[in-house]
């Protein structure tokens, strides 16, 4: 059985990814955390309850971990936990992210930009720094996958979301560079860019724009919101042995999004 580490695992796309990976034969270390009131609308208590509920549904295949992706030592501990549990790490999904915005770039609160940079970008960086050596040490590194969750904002400039757009462009560039660094090792790296998906983050985006989520979904040729399970299925394929062809790629799982 393969072993995976998933960050941002408590809800939304992260939780759906945990479920899909378990269903495809993985043990999963499910990591999430929300420190104090730094992220509007979320709380440490809710995060803990969501993780515990996820773990209880899968009888030992999911190990919940409260940890902050902004802390490099926390990611090292998460990797160590996976190694202690199974002896190796096969898959990493960096899904932890937040969104803030609602103002033009020059009017954006620097604290909002700092928050997204620290979680959305450095969180992925910290996860890679901690996890990639374990992937390289795997007995079969050719089967190991690092997958980051980007966004349609990684390919487009979104109105009044300059900070989030910059962060997700950085994630895309980081994954491409990571794949280049991993060339010849067998370990692969890619990113999945979801479109408007029925999550709390989409609702937060709609609130920033003062519109309904159906308005956001109208920008997708699919003409509906995607489900977390649909995105998780794409992520799970990228994590599979067959997903090697995605190496160095940004996969647009966005239902045909156009700004």
C-alpha positions in Angstrom: 0.0 0.0 0.0 1.3 3.4 -0.9 1.6 6.3 1.6 0.7 9.9 0.9 0.9 13.2 2.7 -1.8 15.7 1.9 -1.8 19.3 3.2 -4.9 21.4 3.4 -6.7 18.1 4.1 -9.5 19.2 6.4 -12.1 20.3 3.8 -12.8 21.1 0.2 -10.4 19.7 -2.5 -7.9 18.6 0.2 -10.5 16.4 2.0 -11.8 15.0 -1.3 -8.3 14.1 -2.3 -7.7 12.3 1.0 -10.9 10.3 0.3 -9.9 9.5 -3.3 -6.4 8.4 -2.3 -7.7 6.1 0.4 -10.1 4.6 -2.1 -7.2 4.0 -4.5 -5.1 2.1 -1.9 -3.1 4.8 0.0 -2.4 5.4 3.7 -2.7 9.1 4.1 -1.2 11.6 6.6 -3.8 14.3 6.5 -2.4 17.7 7.6 -4.2 20.9 8.2 -4.2 23.9 10.6 -5.6 27.4 10.9 -3.7 29.5 13.4 -6.0 31.7 15.5 -8.0 34.2 13.5 -5.4 34.7 10.7 -7.7 33.1 8.2 -11.2 34.7 8.1 -14.1 32.2 8.6 -12.0 29.3 9.8 -10.9 28.2 13.3 -8.5 25.7 14.8 -11.4 23.9 16.4 -13.2 23.4 13.1 -10.0 22.2 11.5 -9.4 19.6 14.2 -13.0 18.4 14.1 -12.9 18.1 10.3 -9.7 16.1 10.4 -10.9 13.8 13.1 -14.1 13.1 11.2 -12.1 12.3 8.1 -9.9 9.9 10.0 -12.8 8.2 11.8 -14.4 7.4 8.4 -11.4 5.3 7.2 -10.5 3.0 10.1 -6.8 3.6 10.4 -6.0 4.5 6.8 -6.0 8.3 7.6 -3.7 9.8 10.2 -4.8 13.3 11.1 -2.2 15.9 11.9 -2.6 19.4 13.1 0.3 21.3 11.7 1.0 24.7 10.0 2.6 24.6 6.5 4.2 28.0 7.4 6.5 26.1 9.8 9.2 24.0 8.1 9.7 21.9 11.2 6.0 21.0 11.2 6.4 19.6 7.6 9.5 17.7 8.6 7.5 16.1 11.5 4.7 15.2 9.1 7.1 13.4 6.7 8.7 11.6 9.7 5.3 10.5 10.8 4.6 9.0 7.3 7.9 7.3 7.4 7.3 5.9 10.8 3.9 4.6 9.7 4.9 2.9 6.5 8.7 3.1 6.1 8.4 5.2 2.9 6.6 8.2 1.3 5.2 7.8 -2.2 2.9 10.7 -2.8 2.7 14.4 -1.7 -0.2 16.7 -2.4 0.3 20.3 -1.4 -3.2 21.6 -1.3 -3.1 24.1 1.6 -4.2 27.6 0.5 -6.2 30.6 1.4 -7.7 33.5 -0.6 -8.1 37.1 0.2 -8.6 40.2 -2.0 -11.3 42.4 -3.3 -9.2 45.5 -4.0 -7.0 46.7 -6.8 -3.3 45.8 -6.5 -2.3 49.2 -5.3 -5.0 49.2 -2.7 -4.3 45.7 -1.4 -3.5 45.3 2.3 0.1 44.2 2.6 -1.0 41.8 5.5 -3.3 40.0 3.0 -0.5 39.6 0.6 1.9 38.3 3.3 -0.8 35.8 4.4 -1.2 34.3 1.0 2.5 34.3 0.2 3.2 32.5 3.5 0.5 29.8 3.1 -0.1 29.5 -0.6 3.5 29.8 -1.8 5.9 29.2 1.1 3.6 26.4 2.3 4.2 24.5 -0.9 7.9 25.3 -0.8 8.2 24.1 2.8 6.3 20.9 1.9 8.7 20.2 -1.0 11.8 20.9 1.1 10.6 18.4 3.8 9.1 15.8 1.5 11.3 15.5 -1.7 14.3 13.9 0.1 12.0 11.2 1.4 10.6 10.7 -2.1 14.1 10.4 -3.5 14.9 7.9 -0.8 12.0 5.7 -1.7 12.9 2.2 -2.9 11.1 3.0 -6.2 11.4 6.7 -6.8 10.0 6.3 -10.3 6.6 5.8 -8.7 6.8 8.9 -6.5 4.7 12.0 -7.2 4.7 15.6 -5.9 1.5 17.4 -6.8 0.6 21.0 -5.9 -2.8 22.5 -6.2 -2.6 25.8 -8.1 -5.6 27.6 -9.6 -7.0 29.0 -12.8 -5.4 32.2 -11.3 -2.0 30.5 -12.2 -2.8 31.1 -15.9 -4.9 34.3 -15.8 -5.0 37.7 -14.2 -8.1 37.9 -12.0 -9.9 41.1 -11.2 -9.2 42.4 -7.7 -7.2 39.3 -6.8 -3.7 40.4 -7.7 -2.1 38.9 -4.6 -3.8 35.5 -5.1 -3.0 35.6 -8.8 0.7 36.3 -8.0 0.8 33.5 -5.4 -0.7 30.9 -7.7 1.6 31.9 -10.6 4.5 31.4 -8.1 3.2 27.9 -7.3 3.1 27.0 -11.1 6.7 28.3 -11.6 7.9 26.5 -8.5 6.5 23.2 -9.7 8.1 23.6 -13.1 11.5 24.3 -11.5 11.1 21.4 -9.1 10.4 19.1 -12.0 13.6 20.3 -13.7 15.6 19.7 -10.5 14.2 16.2 -10.3 15.0 15.3 -13.9 16.5 11.8 -14.1 15.5 10.8 -10.6 12.2 9.2 -11.4 10.3 11.4 -9.0 7.8 13.7 -10.8 6.3 17.1 -10.0 3.2 18.8 -11.5 0.4 21.1 -10.5 -3.4 20.9 -10.9 -5.2 24.2 -11.6 -8.9 23.9 -10.6 -11.6 26.3 -11.9 -14.6 27.4 -9.8 -15.1 24.4 -7.5 -17.9 24.1 -4.9 -15.8 24.8 -1.8 -15.7 27.4 1.0 -12.9 29.1 -1.0 -15.3 29.6 -3.9 -17.9 31.1 -1.6 -15.2 33.4 -0.1 -14.4 34.5 -3.7 -18.0 35.2 -4.4 -18.3 37.2 -1.3 -15.3 39.3 -2.3 -17.0 40.1 -5.6 -20.5 40.4 -4.0 -21.9 37.9 -6.5 -23.4 34.4 -6.3 -21.2 31.4 -7.0 -23.2 30.7 -10.2 -21.9 33.9 -11.6 -18.4 32.7 -11.1 -19.3 29.3 -12.7 -20.7 31.1 -15.8 -17.1 31.8 -16.8 -16.5 28.1 -17.3 -17.6 26.5 -20.6 -19.0 23.7 -18.5 -21.5 26.3 -17.2 -21.5 24.9 -13.7 -19.2 24.6 -10.7 -16.9 21.7 -10.5 -17.1 19.4 -7.5 -14.2 18.7 -5.1 -14.5 15.0 -6.1 -13.9 15.9 -9.8 -10.7 17.8 -8.9 -9.6 15.1 -6.5 -10.0 12.5 -9.3 -7.6 14.5 -11.5 -5.2 14.9 -8.6 -5.3 11.2 -7.8 -4.5 10.4 -11.4 -1.5 12.7 -11.2 -0.4 10.8 -8.1 -0.7 7.4 -9.8 2.0 5.5 -11.6 0.3 6.4 -14.8 0.5 10.1 -14.0 4.2 10.3 -14.8 3.4 12.0 -18.1 2.2 15.1 -16.2 5.7 15.8 -15.0 6.6 19.5 -15.3 3.1 20.4 -16.3 0.3 22.6 -15.1 -3.0 20.7 -15.6 -6.0 22.9 -16.2 -8.9 21.1 -14.5 -11.0 24.2 -14.9 -14.1 23.3 -16.9 -12.9 25.6 -19.7 -12.4 28.8 -17.6 -12.1 32.1 -19.2 -12.0 35.4 -17.2 
